[in-house]
Amino acid sequence: SAPSSGAYQAGRPLPRLESFVAFLARCSRVRTGTLMCTIIYLERLRSRLPKGARGQPCTAHRIFLAALIVAGKYASDFWPNNSHWESHGIGFPASEISLMERQLLRLLDFSLAISETQL
């Protein structure tokens, strides 16, 4: 297959990040604890990235989606696979979602444990 461009699906307008997050929370019926874990992973990532790091217009969407999926898989034995997310029409193919997940895990050094004090 062709290398990933990392971009949002061609021809689709990129939703506002707030709308994207709200949609994901609704369609996944994510629990509060999983959202809290997602936020912790986002904070960990931010502390590891250089200040002023920039990406594509869809980078924040990609990072949030990856963090939500990683948090969900870590917190739950029953979490949808990445094809499930593609079927919701979120604008990223399953192969791209899997890549996002792997990239985030590497950036976090696979350190996913969260203590009660961090919550």
C-alpha positions in Angstrom: 0.0 0.0 0.0 1.0 3.6 -0.5 2.8 5.4 2.3 0.5 7.3 4.6 0.2 11.0 4.1 -1.2 11.4 7.6 -3.8 13.8 6.3 -7.4 13.8 7.0 -9.6 12.2 4.3 -9.4 14.1 1.1 -12.5 16.1 0.1 -13.9 16.2 3.7 -13.8 19.4 5.7 -11.9 18.9 8.9 -14.3 19.3 11.9 -13.5 21.6 14.7 -11.5 19.7 17.3 -14.2 20.2 20.0 -16.8 18.7 17.6 -14.5 15.8 16.8 -13.9 15.1 20.5 -17.6 15.3 21.3 -18.5 13.0 18.4 -15.9 10.4 19.6 -17.1 10.5 23.2 -20.7 10.0 22.0 -20.1 7.2 19.5 -17.8 5.3 21.8 -19.9 5.9 24.9 -16.6 6.3 26.7 -16.5 6.3 30.5 -15.3 9.2 32.5 -12.3 7.2 33.7 -11.2 6.5 30.2 -11.5 10.2 29.3 -9.4 11.0 32.3 -6.7 8.5 31.2 -6.9 10.1 27.7 -6.2 13.5 29.2 -3.3 12.1 31.2 -1.7 10.6 28.1 -2.2 13.9 26.3 -0.4 15.7 29.1 2.4 13.2 29.1 2.8 13.6 25.3 2.8 17.4 25.6 5.6 17.2 28.2 7.7 15.1 25.8 7.2 17.2 22.7 9.3 20.3 22.0 7.6 23.6 22.8 6.0 25.1 19.8 5.8 21.7 18.0 3.5 22.0 15.0 1.9 19.5 12.7 -0.7 19.3 10.0 -4.2 20.8 10.5 -5.4 17.3 11.6 -2.6 16.6 14.0 -4.6 17.4 17.2 -7.4 15.2 15.9 -5.0 12.3 15.3 -3.4 12.7 18.7 -6.7 12.8 20.5 -8.1 9.8 18.7 -4.9 7.8 19.4 -4.9 8.7 23.0 -8.6 7.8 23.4 -8.0 4.4 21.7 -4.9 3.6 23.8 -6.7 4.7 27.0 -9.7 2.6 26.1 -7.7 -0.5 25.3 -5.7 -0.1 28.5 -8.8 0.4 30.7 -11.2 -2.1 29.1 -11.2 -5.7 28.0 -13.9 -4.8 25.5 -12.8 -1.9 23.3 -13.7 -1.6 19.6 -11.0 -2.5 17.1 -9.7 0.2 14.8 -11.9 -0.8 11.9 -14.9 0.1 14.1 -13.6 3.7 14.3 -13.3 3.9 10.5 -16.9 2.6 10.1 -18.0 5.7 12.1 -16.8 7.9 9.3 -14.3 9.9 11.3 -12.2 10.6 8.3 -9.2 8.2 8.9 -8.9 4.7 7.6 -8.2 1.8 10.0 -4.6 1.4 8.8 -4.0 5.1 9.6 -5.6 4.7 13.0 -3.4 1.7 13.8 -0.4 3.8 12.8 -1.5 6.7 15.1 -1.8 4.2 17.9 1.7 2.8 17.4 3.2 6.2 17.1 1.6 7.4 20.3 2.7 4.3 22.2 6.3 4.8 21.1 6.2 8.5 22.0 4.9 7.5 25.5 7.6 4.8 25.7 4.8 2.3 26.2 4.4 3.8 29.7 0.6 3.6 30.2 0.3 2.9 33.9 -1.6 5.6 35.8 -1.6 6.0 39.6 -4.6 7.1 41.6 -2.9 10.3 42.5 -2.6 11.2 38.8 -6.3 11.0 38.4 
